[in-house]
Amino acid sequence: MTSEIVLNNAKIVLADRVLEGHLVVRDGAIAEIGEGRGGAGEDLGGDYLLPGLVELHTDHLEGHFMPRPKVRWNKMASVQAHDAQVAASGITTVFDALRVGMDEDANITAADMREMADTIAVAVDERRLRADHYIHLRCEVSAADVLEGFELMQGNQRLRLASLMDHAPGQRQFISMETYRTYYQGKMKLSDSEFDAFCERRMRQSQENAPRNRPVIAERCRQAGITLASHDDATTEHVREALELGTALAEFPTTAEAAGASAAAGMKVLMGAPNVVRGGSHSGNISALDLHRSGHLDVLSSDYVPFSLMQAVFVLAEREEAGLPAAVRLVTKHPAEVSGLVDRGEIAPKKRADLVRVRAAPEMPPIVRSVWRTGERVA
């Protein structure tokens, strides 16, 4: 039996323009887009209708699993709570970031990550979730146990994206040692001498482990058809290395030099939506707004605040005069394309009916009023 819904009186954000009219969904896909009314259906009251947002990198799931120090929450309940938050933010496709390669201060294990990955897969199969969930594996290549953790994650069919990370001090994200000190010394409550020893240990681990771990993980991703991302590239040498490894996505480049080199080489450049909303990087690195102005920004990620993805769209459209369709492409069409999910990411005939109704007012955060995934209202 055919199922159909009609959404009327909407400002429909297409890939290249905004159309005031109606949209028809039939059997979970977009069947018709047109001006004016499209027959009996739901009146959206002139609100915007956007494609469902596609999130490639959110670290938010761990916070639901470990809401307090030494507290572990039920994994399925954690996944469902995380899912409710991302769906209410307008995200209909999400890549949940799980890490392998544990730091000495980690209070989580690779086994925990595999169990969480399996829990996500079960939740998808049992239709417990509002958004469509995939896995983004964050591989800390400076850690001695990253290969063991990577091997433990293999076989999960939701794993489609992996990033190669190295958070050792003095490079990439933490070029500034003062920024690194502020972040880690306070977090770990270390004395000056303890912090100095900690930094020396981290840098030694990076030098010993990263050069051999990067190519091994990259090759295994290639064999498994997993999209590869670099992370926190700061120099043209970092970009050259990423290209040699087959990288498609440059996550959070920390300098204009690295972002420009990545874009010139054909990689998509991803930056954090919180960087856009705040007007700058919390680590003191390059501003996402500067990269947008230079034409070197392709994808936005909510990173650590799920709702920032929707906020950033309207910040760019209103304050940067980017135009709403162009801003929306950064969180829909572009991330869908780079992750190989070509059935979604824009409002167009035959695409998945992943849709978000949004009410916006100048200088105020937008309001997500309704969310549909494959034509089914989920929020």
Stockholm file with secondary structure:
# STOCKHOLM 1.0

chainA/1-379         MTSEIVLNNAKIVLADRVLEGHLVVRDGAIAEIGEGRGGAGEDLGGDYLLPGLVELHTDHLEGHFMPRPKVRWNKMASVQAHDAQVAASGITTVFDALRVGMDEDANITAADMREMADTIAVAVDERRLRADHYIHLRCEVSAADVLEGFELMQGNQRLRLASLMDHAPGQRQFISMETYRTYYQGKMKLSDSEFDAFCERRMRQSQENAPRNRPVIAERCRQAGITLASHDDATTEHVREALELGTALAEFPTTAEAAGASAAAGMKVLMGAPNVVRGGSHSGNISALDLHRSGHLDVLSSDYVPFSLMQAVFVLAEREEAGLPAAVRLVTKHPAEVSGLVDRGEIAPKKRADLVRVRAAPEMPPIVRSVWRTGERVA
#=GR chainA/1-379 SS CCCEEEEEEEEEECSSCEEEEEEEEETTEEEEEEESCCSSSEECTTCEEEECEEEEEECHHHHHHCSSTTCCCCHHHHHHHHHHHHHHTTEEEEEEEEEESCCTTCCCCHHHHHHHHHHHHHHHHTTCCSSEEEEEEEEETTSTTHHHHHHHHTTCTTEEEEEEECCCTTSGGGCSHHHHIIIIIHHHTCCHHHHHHHHHHHHHHHHHHHHHHHHHHHHHHHHHTCEEEEESCCSHHHHHHHHHTTCCEEESCSSHHHHHHHHHTTCEEEEEHHHHHHTSCTTSCCCHHHHHHTTCCCEEECBTCTTHHHHHHHHHHHHSCCCHHHHHHTTTHHHHHHTTCTTCSSCCTTSBCCEEEEECCTTSCCEEEEEEETTEECC
#=GC SS_cons         CCCEEEEEEEEEECSSCEEEEEEEEETTEEEEEEESCCSSSEECTTCEEEECEEEEEECHHHHHHCSSTTCCCCHHHHHHHHHHHHHHTTEEEEEEEEEESCCTTCCCCHHHHHHHHHHHHHHHHTTCCSSEEEEEEEEETTSTTHHHHHHHHTTCTTEEEEEEECCCTTSGGGCSHHHHIIIIIHHHTCCHHHHHHHHHHHHHHHHHHHHHHHHHHHHHHHHHTCEEEEESCCSHHHHHHHHHTTCCEEESCSSHHHHHHHHHTTCEEEEEHHHHHHTSCTTSCCCHHHHHHTTCCCEEECBTCTTHHHHHHHHHHHHSCCCHHHHHHTTTHHHHHHTTCTTCSSCCTTSBCCEEEEECCTTSCCEEEEEEETTEECC
//
